Structure formats: C-alpha cells, structure tokens
Amino acid sequence: MSETSMLVQIMKTCQPLPATCEACGESFACGANTGGCWCGEIKLSDAVREELRAKYGRCLCRACLEKLAVASSVEILESGQGDSELGTSC
C-alpha cells in the first residue's frame, strides 16, 4: 500500500460519524472517533451521566447535553451540594 493510500485510509477513519440524537432525533456529526467528542467537554453530574447511560445506548447531540448540564447544575445549586458533584468525562 502506498503512503498516499495509507493517508487516505487514515483520513477516512478519522471523519466524524453521522449520528442521530436519541433524545431529540436531530442529526449531527459525532466526533468521538476523531478526538473531538463534546461529551468530555460538557460538565454533567455523575448521577446524570448514570441516568443517561441507563436510558440511551448512543450519543446525544451537543444541544441536548448542554440542556442537561444546565438542568443538572441548577439542581445541584438548589440542593446546596456545589460544584464538587460536577464531572467532566463520559
């Protein structure tokens, strides 16, 4: 295999994958295979992450994760637990 064809093969495997959000049904490009996954950037509590894993088998779009992050933060602040409950990884 030539160097060029190897590079093309690598580039094909590093493209964001088409996906559909299980929460809202919107199409989006999942960047998990490219190192560009937003689920590692959005802060969600451990409890919310556990709920998501139990409820969904696939990725959610950035908008849905951001809505959950806001709702999770409000719940934590209202309960008086503070930022120590917020996580940062999938």
TORKERO-192958 format. One record per atom (N, C-alpha, C): residue in one letter; x negated, y negated, z. Coordinates in Angstrom, 1 decimal, decimal comma. Each point is the difference from the previous one (the first is absolute). Layout:
# TORKERO-192958
rec res: A | px: X | py: Y | pz: Z;
...
# end
This chain:
# TORKERO-192958
rec res: M | px: -0,9 | py: 1,2 | pz: 0,0;
rec res: M | px: 0,9 | py: -1,2 | pz: 0,0;
rec res: M | px: -0,9 | py: -1,2 | pz: 0,0;
rec res: S | px: 0,3 | py: -1,0 | pz: -0,9;
rec res: S | px: -0,8 | py: -1,2 | pz: -0,1;
rec res: S | px: 0,3 | py: -0,9 | pz: 1,2;
rec res: E | px: -1,0 | py: -0,9 | pz: 0,2;
rec res: E | px: 0,2 | py: -1,0 | pz: 1,1;
rec res: E | px: 1,2 | py: -0,8 | pz: -0,1;
rec res: T | px: 0,3 | py: -0,4 | pz: -1,3;
rec res: T | px: 1,2 | py: -0,8 | pz: -0,3;
rec res: T | px: 1,3 | py: 0,7 | pz: 0,4;
rec res: S | px: 0,1 | py: 1,3 | pz: -0,5;
rec res: S | px: 1,2 | py: 0,8 | pz: 0,3;
rec res: S | px: 0,1 | py: 0,3 | pz: 1,5;
rec res: M | px: -1,1 | py: 0,1 | pz: 0,7;
rec res: M | px: 0,1 | py: 0,1 | pz: 1,5;
rec res: M | px: 0,6 | py: -1,2 | pz: 0,6;
rec res: L | px: -0,5 | py: -1,2 | pz: -0,4;
rec res: L | px: 0,5 | py: -1,3 | pz: 0,5;
rec res: L | px: 1,5 | py: -0,1 | pz: -0,3;
rec res: V | px: 0,4 | py: 0,3 | pz: -1,2;
rec res: V | px: 1,4 | py: 0,0 | pz: -0,3;
rec res: V | px: 0,8 | py: 0,9 | pz: 0,9;
rec res: Q | px: -0,4 | py: 1,2 | pz: 0,2;
rec res: Q | px: 0,6 | py: 0,9 | pz: 0,9;
rec res: Q | px: 0,1 | py: -0,5 | pz: 1,4;
rec res: I | px: -1,0 | py: -0,6 | pz: 0,5;
rec res: I | px: 0,0 | py: -0,6 | pz: 1,4;
rec res: I | px: 1,0 | py: -1,2 | pz: 0,0;
rec res: M | px: 0,0 | py: -0,8 | pz: -1,0;
rec res: M | px: 0,9 | py: -1,2 | pz: 0,0;
rec res: M | px: 1,4 | py: 0,5 | pz: 0,0;
rec res: K | px: 0,3 | py: 1,1 | pz: -0,8;
rec res: K | px: 1,4 | py: 0,5 | pz: 0,0;
rec res: K | px: 0,4 | py: 0,5 | pz: 1,4;
rec res: T | px: -0,8 | py: 0,6 | pz: 0,7;
rec res: T | px: 0,4 | py: 0,5 | pz: 1,3;
rec res: T | px: 0,0 | py: -1,1 | pz: 1,1;
rec res: C | px: -0,5 | py: -1,2 | pz: -0,3;
rec res: C | px: 0,0 | py: -1,0 | pz: 1,0;
rec res: C | px: 1,0 | py: -1,1 | pz: -0,3;
rec res: Q | px: 1,0 | py: 0,3 | pz: -0,8;
rec res: Q | px: 1,1 | py: -0,9 | pz: -0,3;
rec res: Q | px: 1,1 | py: 0,1 | pz: 1,1;
rec res: P | px: 0,6 | py: -1,1 | pz: 0,4;
rec res: P | px: 1,2 | py: 0,1 | pz: 0,9;
rec res: P | px: 1,0 | py: 0,9 | pz: -0,6;
rec res: L | px: 0,6 | py: 0,8 | pz: 0,8;
rec res: L | px: 1,0 | py: 1,0 | pz: -0,4;
rec res: L | px: 1,4 | py: -0,6 | pz: 0,0;
rec res: P | px: 0,8 | py: 0,2 | pz: -1,0;
rec res: P | px: 1,4 | py: -0,5 | pz: 0,0;
rec res: P | px: 0,8 | py: 0,8 | pz: 1,2;
rec res: A | px: 0,7 | py: -0,8 | pz: 0,7;
rec res: A | px: 0,8 | py: 0,6 | pz: 1,1;
rec res: A | px: 1,3 | py: -0,7 | pz: 0,2;
rec res: T | px: 0,9 | py: 0,6 | pz: 0,7;
rec res: T | px: 1,3 | py: -0,6 | pz: 0,4;
rec res: T | px: 0,1 | py: 0,0 | pz: 1,5;
rec res: C | px: 0,3 | py: -1,2 | pz: 0,5;
rec res: C | px: 0,2 | py: -0,1 | pz: 1,5;
rec res: C | px: 1,2 | py: 0,8 | pz: 0,4;
rec res: E | px: -0,3 | py: 0,9 | pz: 1,0;
rec res: E | px: 1,1 | py: 0,8 | pz: 0,5;
rec res: E | px: 1,0 | py: -0,8 | pz: 0,9;
rec res: A | px: -0,4 | py: -1,2 | pz: 0,4;
rec res: A | px: 0,9 | py: -0,8 | pz: 0,8;
rec res: A | px: 1,0 | py: -0,8 | pz: -0,8;
rec res: C | px: -0,5 | py: -0,7 | pz: -1,1;
rec res: C | px: 0,8 | py: -0,9 | pz: -0,7;
rec res: C | px: 0,2 | py: 0,4 | pz: -1,5;
rec res: G | px: -0,8 | py: 1,0 | pz: -0,5;
rec res: G | px: 0,2 | py: 0,5 | pz: -1,3;
rec res: G | px: -0,8 | py: -0,8 | pz: -1,1;
rec res: E | px: -0,7 | py: -1,1 | pz: 0,4;
rec res: E | px: -0,8 | py: -0,8 | pz: -0,9;
rec res: E | px: -1,2 | py: 0,8 | pz: -0,5;
rec res: S | px: -0,4 | py: -0,3 | pz: -1,3;
rec res: S | px: -1,2 | py: 0,6 | pz: -0,5;
rec res: S | px: -1,2 | py: -0,9 | pz: 0,4;
rec res: F | px: -1,1 | py: 0,6 | pz: 0,2;
rec res: F | px: -1,2 | py: -0,7 | pz: 0,3;
rec res: F | px: -1,2 | py: 0,9 | pz: -0,4;
rec res: A | px: -1,2 | py: -0,6 | pz: 0,1;
rec res: A | px: -1,2 | py: 0,7 | pz: -0,3;
rec res: A | px: -0,7 | py: 0,3 | pz: 1,3;
rec res: C | px: -0,1 | py: 1,2 | pz: 0,3;
rec res: C | px: -0,7 | py: 0,5 | pz: 1,3;
rec res: C | px: -1,5 | py: 0,0 | pz: -0,3;
rec res: G | px: -0,7 | py: -0,7 | pz: 0,8;
rec res: G | px: -1,5 | py: -0,1 | pz: -0,1;
rec res: G | px: -0,7 | py: 0,9 | pz: 0,9;
rec res: A | px: 0,6 | py: 1,0 | pz: 0,6;
rec res: A | px: -0,6 | py: 0,9 | pz: 1,0;
rec res: A | px: -1,3 | py: 0,7 | pz: -0,6;
rec res: N | px: 0,1 | py: 0,4 | pz: -1,3;
rec res: N | px: -1,1 | py: 0,7 | pz: -0,6;
rec res: N | px: -1,1 | py: -1,0 | pz: -0,4;
rec res: T | px: 0,2 | py: -1,3 | pz: 0,0;
rec res: T | px: -1,0 | py: -1,0 | pz: -0,4;
rec res: T | px: -0,7 | py: -0,7 | pz: 1,2;
rec res: G | px: 0,5 | py: 0,3 | pz: 1,2;
rec res: G | px: -0,5 | py: -0,6 | pz: 1,2;
rec res: G | px: 0,7 | py: -1,3 | pz: 0,2;
rec res: G | px: 1,1 | py: -0,3 | pz: -0,7;
rec res: G | px: 0,7 | py: -1,2 | pz: 0,2;
rec res: G | px: 1,3 | py: 0,1 | pz: 0,6;
rec res: C | px: 0,2 | py: 0,9 | pz: 1,0;
rec res: C | px: 1,2 | py: 0,3 | pz: 0,6;
rec res: C | px: 0,4 | py: -1,0 | pz: 1,0;
rec res: W | px: 1,2 | py: -0,6 | pz: -0,1;
rec res: W | px: 0,4 | py: -1,1 | pz: 0,9;
rec res: W | px: 0,5 | py: 0,6 | pz: 1,3;
rec res: C | px: 0,2 | py: 1,3 | pz: 0,1;
rec res: C | px: 0,5 | py: 0,5 | pz: 1,3;
rec res: C | px: -1,1 | py: -0,1 | pz: 1,1;
rec res: G | px: -1,2 | py: -0,1 | pz: -0,4;
rec res: G | px: -1,1 | py: -0,2 | pz: 0,9;
rec res: G | px: -0,2 | py: -1,4 | pz: 0,4;
rec res: E | px: 0,6 | py: -1,0 | pz: -0,8;
rec res: E | px: -0,1 | py: -1,4 | pz: 0,3;
rec res: E | px: 1,1 | py: -0,5 | pz: 0,9;
rec res: I | px: 1,1 | py: 0,6 | pz: 0,0;
rec res: I | px: 1,2 | py: -0,4 | pz: 0,7;
rec res: I | px: 0,1 | py: 0,6 | pz: 1,3;
rec res: K | px: 0,1 | py: -0,9 | pz: 1,1;
rec res: K | px: 0,0 | py: 0,5 | pz: 1,3;
rec res: K | px: 1,4 | py: 0,5 | pz: 0,4;
rec res: L | px: 0,1 | py: 1,3 | pz: 0,4;
rec res: L | px: 1,2 | py: 0,6 | pz: 0,5;
rec res: L | px: -0,3 | py: 0,7 | pz: 1,3;
rec res: S | px: 1,0 | py: 0,0 | pz: 0,9;
rec res: S | px: -0,3 | py: 0,7 | pz: 1,2;
rec res: S | px: -0,1 | py: 1,5 | pz: -0,2;
rec res: D | px: -0,6 | py: 0,7 | pz: 0,9;
rec res: D | px: -0,1 | py: 1,5 | pz: -0,2;
rec res: D | px: 1,3 | py: 0,6 | pz: 0,0;
rec res: A | px: 1,0 | py: -0,5 | pz: 0,8;
rec res: A | px: 1,3 | py: 0,6 | pz: 0,0;
rec res: A | px: 0,7 | py: -0,2 | pz: -1,4;
rec res: V | px: -0,1 | py: -1,2 | pz: -0,6;
rec res: V | px: 0,5 | py: -0,2 | pz: -1,3;
rec res: V | px: -0,6 | py: 0,9 | pz: -1,1;
rec res: R | px: -1,3 | py: 0,2 | pz: 0,1;
rec res: R | px: -0,7 | py: 0,9 | pz: -0,9;
rec res: R | px: 0,5 | py: 1,4 | pz: 0,1;
rec res: E | px: 0,2 | py: 0,5 | pz: 1,2;
rec res: E | px: 0,5 | py: 1,3 | pz: 0,3;
rec res: E | px: 1,4 | py: 0,2 | pz: -0,6;
rec res: E | px: 0,9 | py: -1,1 | pz: 0,2;
rec res: E | px: 1,3 | py: 0,1 | pz: -0,6;
rec res: E | px: 0,0 | py: 0,0 | pz: -1,5;
rec res: L | px: -0,9 | py: -0,7 | pz: -0,6;
rec res: L | px: -0,1 | py: -0,1 | pz: -1,5;
rec res: L | px: -0,5 | py: 1,4 | pz: -0,5;
rec res: R | px: -1,0 | py: 0,6 | pz: 0,7;
rec res: R | px: -0,4 | py: 1,3 | pz: -0,5;
rec res: R | px: 1,1 | py: 1,1 | pz: 0,1;
rec res: A | px: 0,8 | py: -0,1 | pz: 1,1;
rec res: A | px: 1,1 | py: 0,9 | pz: 0,1;
rec res: A | px: 1,1 | py: -0,2 | pz: -1,0;
rec res: K | px: 0,3 | py: -1,3 | pz: -0,4;
rec res: K | px: 1,1 | py: -0,3 | pz: -0,8;
rec res: K | px: -0,4 | py: 0,1 | pz: -1,5;
rec res: Y | px: -1,2 | py: -0,4 | pz: -0,4;
rec res: Y | px: -0,4 | py: 0,0 | pz: -1,4;
rec res: Y | px: -1,2 | py: 0,9 | pz: -0,3;
rec res: G | px: 0,0 | py: 0,6 | pz: -1,2;
rec res: G | px: -1,0 | py: 0,9 | pz: -0,4;
rec res: G | px: -1,1 | py: -0,7 | pz: -0,9;
rec res: R | px: 0,4 | py: -1,2 | pz: -0,5;
rec res: R | px: -0,9 | py: -0,7 | pz: -0,9;
rec res: R | px: -0,1 | py: -1,5 | pz: 0,4;
rec res: C | px: -0,8 | py: -0,7 | pz: -0,8;
rec res: C | px: -0,3 | py: -1,4 | pz: 0,3;
rec res: C | px: 1,2 | py: -0,9 | pz: -0,1;
rec res: L | px: -0,1 | py: -1,1 | pz: 0,8;
rec res: L | px: 1,0 | py: -1,1 | pz: -0,1;
rec res: L | px: -0,7 | py: -1,2 | pz: -0,7;
rec res: C | px: 0,8 | py: -0,9 | pz: -0,6;
rec res: C | px: -0,6 | py: -1,1 | pz: -0,6;
rec res: C | px: -0,5 | py: -1,0 | pz: 1,0;
rec res: R | px: -0,8 | py: -1,0 | pz: -0,4;
rec res: R | px: -0,5 | py: -0,9 | pz: 0,9;
rec res: R | px: 1,1 | py: -0,9 | pz: 0,7;
rec res: A | px: 1,0 | py: -0,4 | pz: -0,7;
rec res: A | px: 1,1 | py: -0,8 | pz: 0,5;
rec res: A | px: 0,7 | py: 0,8 | pz: 1,2;
rec res: C | px: 0,2 | py: 1,2 | pz: -0,2;
rec res: C | px: 0,7 | py: 0,8 | pz: 1,1;
rec res: C | px: -0,9 | py: 0,1 | pz: 1,2;
rec res: L | px: -1,3 | py: 0,3 | pz: -0,2;
rec res: L | px: -0,9 | py: 0,1 | pz: 1,1;
rec res: L | px: -0,2 | py: -1,3 | pz: 0,7;
rec res: E | px: 0,0 | py: -1,1 | pz: -0,7;
rec res: E | px: -0,1 | py: -1,3 | pz: 0,6;
rec res: E | px: 1,2 | py: -0,3 | pz: 0,9;
rec res: K | px: 1,2 | py: 0,3 | pz: -0,5;
rec res: K | px: 1,3 | py: -0,1 | pz: 0,7;
rec res: K | px: -0,1 | py: 0,8 | pz: 1,3;
rec res: L | px: -0,5 | py: 1,2 | pz: -0,1;
rec res: L | px: -0,1 | py: 0,9 | pz: 1,2;
rec res: L | px: -1,0 | py: -0,6 | pz: 1,0;
rec res: A | px: -1,1 | py: -0,6 | pz: -0,5;
rec res: A | px: -1,0 | py: -0,6 | pz: 0,8;
rec res: A | px: 0,6 | py: -1,1 | pz: 0,8;
rec res: V | px: 0,7 | py: -0,9 | pz: -0,6;
rec res: V | px: 0,7 | py: -1,1 | pz: 0,7;
rec res: V | px: 0,9 | py: 0,5 | pz: 1,0;
rec res: A | px: 0,9 | py: 0,9 | pz: -0,4;
rec res: A | px: 1,0 | py: 0,5 | pz: 1,0;
rec res: A | px: -0,7 | py: 0,7 | pz: 1,2;
rec res: S | px: -1,1 | py: 0,8 | pz: -0,3;
rec res: S | px: -0,8 | py: 0,6 | pz: 1,0;
rec res: S | px: -0,6 | py: -1,0 | pz: 1,0;
rec res: S | px: -0,6 | py: -1,1 | pz: -0,6;
rec res: S | px: -0,6 | py: -1,0 | pz: 0,8;
rec res: S | px: 1,0 | py: -0,7 | pz: 0,9;
rec res: V | px: 1,2 | py: -0,3 | pz: -0,5;
rec res: V | px: 1,0 | py: -0,6 | pz: 0,8;
rec res: V | px: 0,4 | py: 0,9 | pz: 1,1;
rec res: E | px: 0,2 | py: 1,2 | pz: -0,2;
rec res: E | px: 0,4 | py: 1,0 | pz: 1,0;
rec res: E | px: -1,0 | py: 0,1 | pz: 1,1;
rec res: I | px: -1,3 | py: 0,0 | pz: -0,4;
rec res: I | px: -1,1 | py: 0,1 | pz: 1,0;
rec res: I | px: 0,0 | py: -1,3 | pz: 0,8;
rec res: L | px: 0,1 | py: -1,1 | pz: -0,6;
rec res: L | px: -0,1 | py: -1,3 | pz: 0,7;
rec res: L | px: 1,2 | py: -0,1 | pz: 1,0;
rec res: E | px: 1,2 | py: 0,4 | pz: -0,5;
rec res: E | px: 1,2 | py: -0,1 | pz: 0,9;
rec res: E | px: -0,1 | py: 1,0 | pz: 1,2;
rec res: S | px: -0,7 | py: 1,1 | pz: -0,2;
rec res: S | px: -0,2 | py: 1,0 | pz: 1,1;
rec res: S | px: -1,1 | py: -0,4 | pz: 0,9;
rec res: G | px: -0,8 | py: -1,0 | pz: -0,4;
rec res: G | px: -1,1 | py: -0,4 | pz: 0,9;
rec res: G | px: -1,3 | py: 0,8 | pz: -0,1;
rec res: Q | px: -0,1 | py: 0,9 | pz: -1,0;
rec res: Q | px: -1,1 | py: 0,9 | pz: -0,1;
rec res: Q | px: -1,2 | py: -0,7 | pz: -0,6;
rec res: G | px: 0,2 | py: -1,0 | pz: -0,8;
rec res: G | px: -1,2 | py: -0,7 | pz: -0,6;
rec res: G | px: -0,6 | py: 0,7 | pz: -1,2;
rec res: D | px: -1,1 | py: -0,6 | pz: -0,4;
rec res: D | px: -0,7 | py: 0,5 | pz: -1,2;
rec res: D | px: -0,7 | py: 1,4 | pz: 0,1;
rec res: S | px: -0,1 | py: 0,5 | pz: 1,2;
rec res: S | px: -0,7 | py: 1,2 | pz: 0,2;
rec res: S | px: 0,7 | py: 1,2 | pz: -0,6;
rec res: E | px: 1,3 | py: -0,1 | pz: -0,3;
rec res: E | px: 0,7 | py: 1,0 | pz: -0,6;
rec res: E | px: -0,1 | py: 0,1 | pz: -1,6;
rec res: L | px: -0,5 | py: -1,1 | pz: -0,6;
rec res: L | px: -0,1 | py: 0,0 | pz: -1,4;
rec res: L | px: -1,2 | py: 0,8 | pz: -0,5;
rec res: G | px: 0,2 | py: 0,8 | pz: -1,0;
rec res: G | px: -1,0 | py: 0,8 | pz: -0,6;
rec res: G | px: -0,4 | py: -0,6 | pz: -1,4;
rec res: T | px: -1,0 | py: 0,6 | pz: -0,6;
rec res: T | px: -0,4 | py: -0,5 | pz: -1,3;
rec res: T | px: -0,2 | py: 1,1 | pz: -1,1;
rec res: S | px: 0,2 | py: 1,2 | pz: 0,3;
rec res: S | px: -0,3 | py: 1,0 | pz: -1,0;
rec res: S | px: 1,3 | py: 0,9 | pz: -0,2;
rec res: C | px: 0,0 | py: 0,7 | pz: -1,2;
rec res: C | px: 1,1 | py: 0,8 | pz: -0,4;
rec res: C | px: 0,1 | py: 1,2 | pz: 1,0;
# end
